[in-house]
Amino acid sequence: MSDEQSSPSDDGPDAGDDPFAASDATVVAADPESVFAFLDDPANHAAVTPGLTDVRDVEPLANGGKRLSYTYRMAGVGIDGEIVQTLHEPSERHVFELRGRLTGTIDLRTEPVDRGTELTYAATYGLPENALTRLGAPVVRRFNERQLRAALENVAAEFDGNE
């Protein structure tokens, strides 16, 4: 797991004490190019991200990234929004901006390590104010951390046995 945290404008979101920020890492049994390519396909995000039930209207961007619409289910409610990939550095990094009722950034980094690729997932989310009021910051933080950890484990599972 990675303890490094920084700001979204340079090296990624700063989890600090922000209940809407989370960061974690795992080792994936594949080279960085393969992990990056897997994460470069929006359909794969729907397959590995808990709560992400639909990606649609995918369009390429000049920076090599993509813009798309999505549906995320939280507490049984579907929330629609848009994701714009603001940074697309092949084999190294994807940065996404979430727009709509859910806002925030997602920063995915791939780095070669002895056993494959270290995949770091750092995110900062903005939820509608009433969600924080109802749930409270500690509940939101634990939820975000569990969702992020599950997504990392799901990506790693995609490559298990593919060495």
N, C-alpha and C positions, 0 to 999 in steps of 0.2 A: 504494500500500500504506500501511497505517496503522501508525504506530509507537506510538500511544497504547495504554497498557495500564493496567488498574486492577483493583481487587478485585471479586469477583462480587457483593458486597452493594451496591456503588454503581454503578460504571460498567462492570463486566465482569471476566472472569477476568484474573489477573495472570500472564502467561507467564513473566517473569523467567527463572530457571534451572530451573524445574519441567519435568522431561522429559515430563510429561503435559499440559502447557499449550501451546496454539498460538493465534495470532491472525494474521489477514490480511484484506485488503480488495480489492475490485475494483469497477469501474464497470460498471453494468448499463444498457443502452440502453432504459430505461423509467422511468416516474415511480415515486416511492416507494409510492404506493397500489397500483400493479400488482405491484410486487415483493413488497410485504407480503402482498397477497392470494395470490400464488403460493405463498409460504412458509407461509401459513396453512392450506394443504391438505396434510395428512399424506401423501397419496399422492404428492405432488410431491417430498417429501423422499426417498422410496424411489427415485424416478426420477433424482435428482441426486446422492445421497450414495453414494459407493463403499462397498460392503460391506453397506449396508442393504438387505436382501432382502425384508423383509415388514413392513407395518404393519397392525394389525388391532385390533379391539375399541376403536374410537375412540369416546370419549364427551365431550360438551361439559362445560366447567367454568363455574362462576358468574363467573369473571373474564374470560370470553370466549375463554379458551384451551381446550385439550383434554388429555385423558389417553388414552394408547394403549399397546398392547403392540407390541413389535418383535422382529425377528430380525436380528442383525448377524453377518456372516461374517468371521472373522478367522483367518488361517492355515488355512483350510479347515474351520473348526469354526463351527457356528451357535451364537450366544449369544443367549438370549432375555432380555428385560428390559422395563421400563416407562419411559415418558417422561411427565412431568407438566409442563405449561406453567405456570410460576409467575408469569409476567408477559406480558401481552398488551396492548400499546399500539398500536392501529391506526395504520398508516402509519409507525411509528417503530421498534418493538422487540418481539422475541419472546425470552423467556428460558425455557429448558427444564431440568429436573432429570432426570438419568438414574438409574434405580434398578435394582438386580439385580446380576449379576456385574460388569457395567460400571457405574461410577458417575461422576458429574460434572455439569457444567453446560455448556450451550451458550447463547451470547448472540448473537443476530442483530440488527443495527441497520441501518436504512435512513435515508439522509440525502440530500436533493436536492443535486445538483451540476449544472454546466453541461451535461454530456453525458448526464444521466439521474439515476441513483441510485448513490451509493456504498454498497455492501453490505459490512458488516464482520462477520466471523465470528470469535468468540473462544470458546475452549473449554478446559475443564480436565477431564481424564479420570482416573478411578481404575481401574486394571486389577488383576486378581487377582495377588497377590504372585509366584506362580510364573511369570507372564508376564514380569515385570521381571527376575527371576532368570535366566530362559532367554535373553532377548533383550538385556538391558542398556539403560540409560537413553538413550544416544545413538541406538540403533536405534529405540526407541519414539518418541523425539522426532521423528526424520526421518519415520517412518511417519505420525504424527499431522499433521505439517506437510503432507505430500503429500496425505493424504486431505482435509484442509481446503481446500487449494488446488484440488484436483480438484472438490470440491463447489461452490466459488465459480465456477470456470470453467464448470461444467455449468449453473448458474443463469444466468449471463450468456449462454450459448449458447441458452438457451430464449427469450431476447428478441432475439437477433440478427436484424436484418431486419424487426422488428415496429414500427419507428418510424413 
